[in-house]
């Protein structure tokens, strides 16, 4: 049996930075309110902070982390398919599950722009920063690795949604991987987030 004591540990400092910072950002988001609105907090924490670290500390182009249009034709195709696939599922769950109604109908004011702001950074940190950072070392395994903190971050939301997020996180990651952009999973997620609020509030 081999022991690590005395062995040299070689860490990729960028992966260590992304792992620690993204974890701390999720914790700060959970425990603190930085501005008057939570969605602005998430723009700061999940979009601006990773972008600044990428530019100043890593000295890299954000395009390397999916901050680009990527393969826009494929991306728009996946976006349309994702919307068509998820719309009936969301309508069924949002209409019939009391926990979904109770949780989401309170977010109706300000739609769809509050959801846009809430999710733009959320998607960048998972399907951009974490995914493309991890993929350099772990290849396709990064698709599952980024889905784990994404799923955990959903704890406290309705159970049926939270249980699905490990698979949904993988699917979003796969779209980002294929298109080389976080934009298209963001568009799909923006539709899902907005539509489920509208359904839960009885607007549609």
FENCOR-V928795 format. One record per backbone hydrogen bond with DSSP energy under -0.5 kcal/mol. CO is the residue of the C=O (numbers start at 0). NH is the residue of the N-H. Records with the same first field share a line. If there is no record, write none. Layout:
# FENCOR-V928795
CO: NH + NH
This chain:
# FENCOR-V928795
3: 6
7: 9
8: 10
10: 12
11: 15
12: 16
13: 17
14: 18
15: 19
16: 20
17: 21
18: 22
19: 23
20: 24
21: 25
22: 26
23: 27
24: 28
25: 29
26: 30
27: 31
31: 33
36: 39 + 40
37: 41
38: 42
39: 43
40: 44
41: 45
42: 46 + 47
43: 48
46: 50
47: 51
48: 52
49: 53
50: 54
51: 55 + 56
52: 56 + 57
53: 59
60: 63
61: 64 + 66
62: 65
65: 67 + 181
67: 182
69: 71
70: 74
71: 75
72: 76
73: 77
74: 78
75: 79
76: 80
77: 81
78: 82
79: 83
80: 84
81: 85
82: 86
83: 87
84: 88
85: 89
86: 90
87: 91
88: 92
89: 93
90: 94
91: 95
92: 96
95: 97
96: 99 + 100
97: 101
98: 102
99: 103
100: 104
103: 106
104: 107
107: 110
109: 112 + 113
111: 115
112: 116
113: 117
114: 118
115: 119
116: 120
117: 121
118: 122
119: 123
120: 124
121: 125
122: 126
123: 127 + 128
124: 129
125: 130
127: 131
128: 132
129: 133
130: 134
131: 135
132: 135
133: 136 + 137
134: 138
137: 140
138: 141
139: 142
140: 143 + 144
141: 145
142: 146
143: 147
144: 147 + 148
145: 149
146: 150
147: 151
148: 152
150: 153
151: 154
153: 156
156: 155
157: 160 + 161
158: 162
159: 163
160: 163 + 164
161: 164
163: 166 + 167
164: 168
165: 169
166: 170
167: 171
168: 172
169: 173
170: 174
171: 175
172: 176
173: 177
174: 178
175: 179 + 180
178: 70
181: 185
182: 186
183: 187
184: 188
185: 189
186: 190
187: 191
188: 192
189: 193
190: 194
191: 195
192: 196
193: 197
194: 198
195: 199
196: 200
197: 202 + 203
198: 201
